[in-house]
């Protein structure tokens, strides 16, 4: 290389004249103060100049360029194949736009273990759901007692308390992912433990209807919302192949809770009074929810399951299957809880023993719990979308064919068993199809939005049924049965639409 010194600048410029005007233009681009760092190539030989301008040289350049392109194409294809091998099937084939999907590295970290510690998560989630839904399903016992002995003939007002409570279970839905990021599962569950326990104990000192409304209705409902989302979200994340079974076992806690707590509440009311019943159930909730607080944890971090960093993730509605599922959940919940709340009062209107009304709720909850495990396993074997449609549709049909014709204890028992089974299938299978619709990387905001639909149905569903019943005197429970059956069947039609959208009209496992 020829080093150009500032003192020799003019001399060197003159010597460049013999190398052509191109080198002069290259020289003029540099400012004089930067000339110290300039290095010029030695003149090329005459042979090389002639060869570089020939067609043979251009052909040689094209040959090596094509080799480089082919090599790079092979490397890119190998990288793509290696990257997609670690992506779960429900993520790889999700309908969420490609721009919304995260990197392959995050998917690899979210591969569900399908066992191991996941079963501890399932057991702890069982305890959490046992506590909040055990009380919720036993509300019919308290409702019947309040209406008869404490706040006499105030059924329309009292029915709002149970509806408000179960509706508030899902109040955190739209901001679920934001709350998870700020608090984490542990502190969410700790908050729910304190609020639920305090709510029931404070309700034992209530003397006015609005006291019960604020404690058993609002405070317990808000506390249960901090419990519900971690306990339903964690089993979804820790399992893939056996997701239906795992979610079914966790959610069977709500049915078994209703079976146990209803009888415990009735026994304590008969022996110690309803105030002590509330206090003892509050202590039970504290103990069981403490176990959930210690053991329930998510798979991975909040960012890996949280979609975008937004307060409400509206982009999920770009997925048509998610929109259909949203409407399915919204409509079905307007009728789903109506039988659980009204059957004890229906038994009393038929002149049956109070224990029959209590045991109706208990039997329905017990069958509901067994159904969640059975239908969850059935969903893994026969297809989760197929099973969701069948269970929801048959739950609605049982309202329109059996409950509407109830005139004695036998038909009431038959309806409680059938509706408990198929209704339990709906509740267990609804969360199992969610990861297949949105993918694990979007599961937390999706769960929040999908279960937020329950707020409206659970809040207004039973009061609407009660209002329809009281259009006649005495109240006609057939109106409540028609309301529940029609709303659940319409919701089932959306579940069928979702199944067709997913796999078409073919009779296959999906």
N, C-alpha and C positions, 0 to 999 in steps of 0.2 A: 504494500500500500504506500501511496505517496502522501506524506504529511505536509500540509500547506501552512506555512508560517505567515503572519501578518505582513512582515517586511517584504516577502516575496510575492505578495498578492498580485501586483500588476504584471510581474514577469510570468507568473503561472497563467494568468488570464490570456496573455498573448500566445503562450504555447498551446492553449486549447483550440486555437483557430484551426489547426490541422486536423482536429478530431470531429469537426462538423458543428453546424449550428445547434443541433440538439443538446450538445454538452454545454454550449453557451447559455441556452435557456435554463438548463438545470443549475448552472452557476449563479445566474441572476436571482434565483429564488432565495438565496441566503443573504442575510444582512451582513454588512462588513464586520460588526462586532461579534458575530457567531462563526466567523470564518476559521477561527482557531480549531474548532472541532470538526471541520469538514475534511472528509477523506474521499479521494477520487480513485476509481479503479484504474489499473494499468490498461493501456490500449489493447483491444482484442486483436488476435491475428486475422489476417485477411481471409484464411480458410474458414475460420469460425464464423466470420461475418457473412460470408457467402452461404455457408451451410444453414445458418439460423434463418435465412430468408427463403429457404427452399421448401417444396412441398413435402419432402421426406421428413424434415424436422417437424412440420405441423402434424403429419400422420403419427409420428412417434409420440408427440405430446398428447394427441387424442387417445392413443392406445393406453398410456399410463393413467390418464384421467379416468377412462372407463374401468380400469382395474380398481382404482381407489373408490369409485362410486359403488361397485359391486361389493367390495369389502365392507364399506360403511353400511350398506343395506343389510348385510348379514349380521353385523353387530347390533343394529337397531332392532331387527326381528328377534334376535336372541334375548336382548334386554327386555323387550315387551313380553315375550313368553315367560321369562323368569319373574317379571313383576306381577303378572296376573295369576301365577300359580298360588300366591299367598293370599289372594283376595277371596273371601267367602262367596259362595254361589249367590246368596241373596243380595250381596253388594254388587257383584259383577253384573247381574242381570236386572238391577233395579231400574225403574223408569225415571229416576231423578236425572236431570240433564248432566252431561259430562262435565260441564263447567262447575257443577256443585260438588263433584266427587273429589275427595282428598287424595293425597299421594298414596302409593302402594305401601310405603313403609308403615303408615298408620294402620292400614288394614292388617298387616302381618302381626302387629302388636295386639289386635283385637280378636284373634282366633279363639273362640270359646273352648275351654278345656273339656266341656261335656262330662263333668264329674269332679271328683276330688273335692276341693274346697267349695265348689259350687253347691254341693248338697248341704253344707253348713249354711250357706246363704239361703237356700230354700227353706231349711228348718227355722231360721231366724225370721224370714219373711212370713212364714206360717204363723209364728207367734204374734207378729205385728198385726196381720190381717185378722187373726182370731180376736184380738182385743177390740179393734175399732168396729168390725162388722158384727162381732158377737153382741155388743151393745145395740148396734143399729137394728139388727134383726129382732132383738127383744123389745124394741120400742113399742110393738103392738101390745105387749103385756102392760107396759106403763100407760099407754094410750087408753086402753080399756079401763084400767083402774082409775086413772084421772077422770075420765068421762063419767064414771059411775059414782065415785065417792069423794073426789077432791074438788074438781072443777066441773060440776054437774052440767050435762047437756051443752057442752061447749066443743063438740066434736069438730065442727068446721075450723074453729080457731086452733084447736090442739093438733089437728092433722097437719097444719103448716109447720109445726115444730119438727116433726120427723122429716118432712120434705126439705126444710131448710138445712137441717143437719146433714143429711146424706148428699144434698147438692153442694154444700161447702166442702165436702171431701175432695172436690176437684177444682176448688177456687184458684189454686196455684197453677193450673194448667198452662195458660198462655205464657207465664213467666217462669215455668218450671226449670228450664235450663239456666236462667239467670240466677235463681235461688240456689241451684246445685253448685254453680261456680262460686258463689259468694260464701255458702255455708258448708257444702259437702253433705254426704249422707249422714255422717255421725251427728253433726249439730242440728240437722233437720229432724232426725229422729229424737234427739234429746229434747228439742223444743216441743215436738208432738207429745212426748211422754208427760211433760209437765202440764201442758194445756189440757189434755184429755183427762188426766187424773183430777186436776183441780176443778174442771167443769162439773164432773159427776158429784164430787164432794160438796161443792157450792150448791148444786141443785137440790141436795138433801135439806137445805135450809130455806128453800123457796116457799113463799106464801101467796104469791100472785102468779098469774099466767105469764106475765112478761118476764118474771124471774126465770121460769122454766125455759122460756123462749131464748133468753140470753145465755143460759148455762148449757142445758141439754141440747139446745139448737145451735146457736152461733158459736160459742166457745169450743164445744166439743167438735163441731164440724171443721172449724179452722185448724184445730190441733190435729185432727185425723188427716187433713190434707198434707201435713208435714210427714205423716207416716205412710200414706198410701203410695206416693210416687216413688220413694226409694224401694218399698217392699214389692212393688209390681215391676219396677224397672230392672232391679238387680237379677232376678231369675232369667229374664229375657236375654241378658247380656252374657251370662255364664254358660248357656247351653245353646246347641245348634240342632243336632240330630234328635236329641231327646227334649227339645224345648217344650213341646206340648205336655209331656209328662211332668217336667219340672214346674212349669207355670201352674199346671193343674193341682199339683200337691201343695204349692204355696197358697193358691187361692182357695183350696179346700179348707184352709184355716178359717175363712169367713163363714162357711157353712157349718163346720163343727163348732165354731164359736156361737153361732145362733142356736144350735142344738143344745149346747151346754148352758149358755148364759140365760136363755129363756126359762129353762127349768129352775136354775138357781134363783133368778129374779122372782119367779112365782112362789118358790118355797120360802124365800126370805120375807116376801111381802105378807105371806100367810102367817108367818111366825113372829117376825120382828117389825113389820111395817115397811112401807115403801121407802122411807128415808134411810133406814139401815141397808136396804137393798142397794140403793145408789152408792152409799159409802163403801160397802164391801166390793161392789163391782169396780169402783174407782181404784181401790187398792189392787185388785187383780190386774187391772189395766196397767198400773204403774210397774208391777213386777214383770209382766210379759213384754211390755214395750221396752223395758230396760235391757232385756236380752236382745231384742232387735237392734237397739242402739249400739250394743257392743259388737255384734257380728255382721250386720248387713253392710256390705261394701260394694262399690261398682267395679266393673271390669275395666281396667285402664283408667285414664284421666277424664275429666269433664270435657276437655277439648276434643278428645277422640270420639266421643259419642254425642257431641253437642251441636253438630251442624255449624251454622254461621254464628258469628259474634253479634247477634241481634237480640233485642228484647223479645220480640215476637217474630217467629220464622215463617213469614207469609209465603216464602218461596216454595214451601212444601205443596201448596195448592196448584203449582204448575204440573204436578204429577196427577193425572186423571184418576188413578186408582186410589190415591190418598183422599181426593175429594169425595169419591163414592163411599169410601170407608167412613169419612167424617159424617156424611149424611146418614149412613146406616146407624152409627152410634147415637146421633142426635135424635132420630125418630124412635128407635127401639126403647130408649130409656124413659119415654113418656108413659109407657105402660108396664115396664118390667117390674118395678117395685110395688105396684098397686096390690097384687094378691098378698104379698108379705105383710102389708100394713092393714089390709081390710079383712082378711080371713078370721082373725080372732073376734072382731066385732060381728062378722057374718054368723059365726057359730053362736054367739050370744043372742042374736036376733032370731035364731031358730029355736031358742030355748034349751040349748045344749049346755052341759056342765062347763064351768070356767076352765077346768083342766083340759077339756077338749080343745078349746081355743088356744091355750098355751102350747099343748102338744102338737097342734097343727103347725104352728110356727117352727117348733122344734123338729118335727118330722120333715117338714119342707126343707129346713136348713140341713138336716142330716143327709137326706137324699141329694140335696144340692152339693154337699161336700163330696159324696161318693161319685156323683156325676162329673164333677170337675176333674177328678183323677181319671175316670174311665174315658170320658170324651177327649181329654187331653192326649191320652195314649192312642185313642181311636184316630185323632187328628194326625198323629205321627205316622200311622199305618195307612189310613184311607185317604188322607189329604185334609189339610186344615181348612181350606176354603170350602170344600165339599161339606165337611162336618159343621162348619159355622152356619151355613145356609140351612141345613136340615134341622139342627137343634133350634135355631131361632124360629123357623117356620112352624115346627111342631109345638113349640111353647105357645105361640099365638093360637094355633088350632085348638089346643086343649082348653083355652079360655072360652072360645066360642062354642065348643061342643059339650064340655063337661061342667065348667063353673056356671055357665048360664042356666043349666038345668039342675043345679044343686037344690035338694029339698030335705035331705037328712044327713046323718053323720057319715054314712057309708060313701055317698057320692062326694062329700067334702074331703074325706080321706083319700079317695082315688085321685081327685084333682090335685091335692097337695103333693102326692107322690109323683104324678106325671109332670106337673109344672116344675116341681123342684128339680127333677132330672134334666129336662130339656132346657130350663132356664139356667141351670148350672153349666150346661154345655155351652150356652151362649157366652156366659161370663168368662169361662175358662179359655175358649177358643179365640175370642176377640183380641186379646193381647198376643197370641201366638202368631197371628198372621201379620202383625205390624212390621216386624223386621223384614219379612219377605216383600213388603210393599215399599218401604223407604230405605232399607239397609241399616246396618248397625251404626254407621257413622252419623246417622240422623235420628237415632232412636229416641234420645231424650226430648228434643223439642216436639217430635211426632207424638210421643206418649202424652205430653202435656196438652197439646191441642186436641187430640182425639178424646181424651177423658174430660176435657173441659166441656164437651157437648153434654156430658151427664148432668152438669149443673142445672141446665134448663129443664130437662126431662124429669129429674128427681125432685126439683123444686115445685114444678107446676103440675106434674102428672097426677099424683094422688089427690091434691085438692080439686082438680078438674073432675076426677072420677067421683069424689065425694059430692061435689055440686050437682053432677048429673043424677046421682042416686037420690038426692033430696028434692028433686023436682016432683017426686011423688011422696005421699004420706000413707003408710010408713016408708022409709027409704027402700028403694028397689035396687038390690045388689046386682041384678042383671045388667043394669046400665053400666056399672063399674066393670063387669065382665066384658061387655061389648067394647068399651073404651080400651081396656087392656089388650084384648085380642086383636082389635083392628090396628092399633099402633105397632104392636110387635110384628104382625104379619107384613105390614108395609115396610118396616125395617128389614124383615127377612128378604123382601124383594130386592132391596139394595144389596144385601149380601149375595144374592144370586147374580145380580148384575156384576158385582165385583169378581165373582168366580168366572163368569163368562169373559170378562175383560182380561182376566189373567190367563185363561187357557182355552177360550172358545167354547164351543158346544160339545167337544169330544168328551166321552166318558172315561176320564183318566184321573189318576191320583194327583191332586193339586192342592 
